[in-house]
Amino acid sequence: MHIYRKIYEFAASAGALEGYVYGKKDLDLDSLRNWVDNLVAGFRRLPGDVADEIQPGLDMTIGRAIRSLAAQESGEHEILEKLGSLVKGALPHSPDDFNKKKWFEGDL
């Protein structure tokens, strides 16, 4: 698979997870096991320079998903630990933290 496709597939899955868990109540975290396992495996297969480049955005996207899930989970959970392994920087303050500046056409 071409690297651009790998990046897209990974990013789409990470963003979809964030959207899926946002604001949900009573989610069964165990039902997310395959999704999260695939995310972790997909990230590990990315070349190091690619992973380093996308890390700040990943920290925000996965961080917001962690904040959403942690709001309903009262303790440690394997899913939260696995997602946390993808985050290298600080977690966003809340699942609503969308303060990251986005790129726009002039930056290409």
Long-range contacts (C-beta under 8 A, 24 or more apart in sequence): 3-46, 3-47, 3-50, 6-42, 6-45, 6-46, 7-46, 7-50, 7-54, 9-42, 10-39, 10-42, 10-43, 10-46, 11-54, 13-38, 13-39, 13-42, 14-39, 14-58, 14-61, 14-62, 14-65, 15-61, 17-62, 17-65, 18-61, 18-62, 18-64, 18-65, 18-68, 21-65, 21-68, 21-69, 22-64, 22-65, 22-68, 22-95, 23-68, 23-95, 24-68, 24-72, 25-72, 26-72, 27-69, 27-72, 29-69, 29-73, 29-77, 29-79, 29-80, 30-79, 32-79, 33-78, 33-79, 36-79, 36-82, 36-83, 37-82, 39-83, 39-86, 40-82, 40-85, 40-86, 43-86, 55-88, 55-89, 56-89, 56-100, 57-100, 58-86, 58-87, 59-87, 59-88, 59-89, 59-90, 59-91, 59-92, 60-92, 60-97, 60-100, 62-86, 62-87, 63-87, 63-90, 63-91, 63-92, 63-97, 64-92, 64-94, 64-95, 64-96, 64-97, 64-98, 65-95, 66-91, 67-91, 67-92, 67-93, 67-94, 67-95, 67-97, 68-95, 71-95
